């Protein structure tokens, strides 16, 4: 593995009620929690989006945090993670 590649270490379902038939607005939303490694440092991507109600995503990596989505107020969208690293992580997931 190259140093700048993302390695997926673990994928968990964050929604104990996950059900593809109810994934849009019935409570069965797919909410993956992905533990990964990038540049030799472990991190976690979490998707707590709620189907038709909107998106809510976050990444924690190298002691830094980023969050964004349509369910998060615009003024609360932010990233401490350098943009090039965040994009590389998201593209690798």
C-alpha positions as CSV (number, residue, x, y, z in Angstrom):
1,X,0.0,0.0,0.0
2,X,1.3,3.4,-0.9
3,X,1.5,6.0,1.9
4,X,-1.2,8.2,0.3
5,X,-3.7,5.5,-0.2
6,X,-6.7,4.8,2.0
7,X,-6.9,1.4,3.6
8,X,-10.3,0.4,4.9
9,X,-9.8,-1.4,8.3
10,X,-13.4,-1.9,9.4
11,X,-16.9,-1.1,8.3
12,X,-19.8,-1.1,10.8
13,X,-23.5,-0.2,10.5
14,X,-24.2,2.7,12.8
15,X,-28.0,2.3,12.6
16,X,-29.2,-0.8,14.4
17,X,-32.5,-0.4,12.5
18,X,-30.9,-0.3,9.1
19,X,-33.3,-1.7,6.4
20,X,-32.9,-0.9,2.7
21,X,-36.6,-1.0,2.2
22,X,-37.0,1.9,4.7
23,X,-33.8,3.8,3.9
24,X,-35.3,7.0,2.4
25,X,-37.7,8.2,5.2
26,X,-38.7,5.2,7.2
27,X,-35.9,5.1,9.8
28,X,-33.9,2.3,8.1
29,X,-31.1,4.7,6.9
30,X,-27.7,3.3,5.9
31,X,-25.3,5.0,8.4
32,X,-21.9,3.4,7.9
33,X,-19.0,4.0,10.3
34,X,-15.7,3.3,8.5
35,X,-12.4,3.0,10.3
36,X,-9.6,3.6,7.8
37,X,-5.8,4.3,7.6
38,X,-4.3,7.1,5.6
39,X,-0.7,8.2,5.7
40,X,-0.1,5.6,8.4
41,X,-2.7,7.3,10.7
42,X,-6.1,5.8,11.6
43,X,-9.3,7.7,11.3
44,X,-13.0,7.3,11.3
45,X,-15.6,8.4,8.7
46,X,-19.2,8.5,10.0
47,X,-22.4,9.0,8.0
48,X,-25.4,9.8,10.1
49,X,-27.6,10.9,7.2
50,X,-31.3,10.4,7.3
51,X,-32.5,9.6,3.8
52,X,-34.9,12.1,2.4
53,X,-34.4,14.3,5.5
54,X,-30.8,15.1,4.5
55,X,-27.1,14.4,4.9
56,X,-24.8,14.6,7.9
57,X,-21.2,13.3,7.6
58,X,-18.0,13.6,9.5
59,X,-14.3,12.5,9.5
60,X,-11.9,12.4,12.4
61,X,-8.3,11.9,11.4
62,X,-4.9,12.8,12.9
63,X,-6.5,14.6,15.8
64,X,-8.5,16.8,13.4
65,X,-12.2,16.9,12.6
66,X,-14.5,17.8,9.7
67,X,-18.3,17.9,9.5
68,X,-20.7,18.8,6.7
69,X,-24.1,18.0,5.3
70,X,-27.6,19.4,4.6
71,X,-28.7,18.6,8.1
72,X,-25.9,20.7,9.6
73,X,-26.3,24.5,9.7
74,X,-24.0,26.1,7.1
75,X,-22.1,28.0,9.8
76,X,-21.3,24.7,11.5
77,X,-19.7,23.2,8.3
78,X,-16.0,23.1,8.9
79,X,-12.8,21.1,8.5
80,X,-9.6,21.1,10.5
81,X,-8.3,18.5,8.0
82,X,-6.4,20.0,5.0
83,X,-8.6,19.9,1.9
84,X,-6.2,17.7,-0.1
85,X,-6.1,15.1,2.7
86,X,-9.9,15.2,3.2
87,X,-10.6,14.7,-0.5
88,X,-8.1,11.9,-0.7
89,X,-9.8,10.2,2.3
90,X,-13.3,10.6,0.9
91,X,-12.2,9.4,-2.6
92,X,-10.6,6.3,-1.0
93,X,-13.6,5.2,1.0
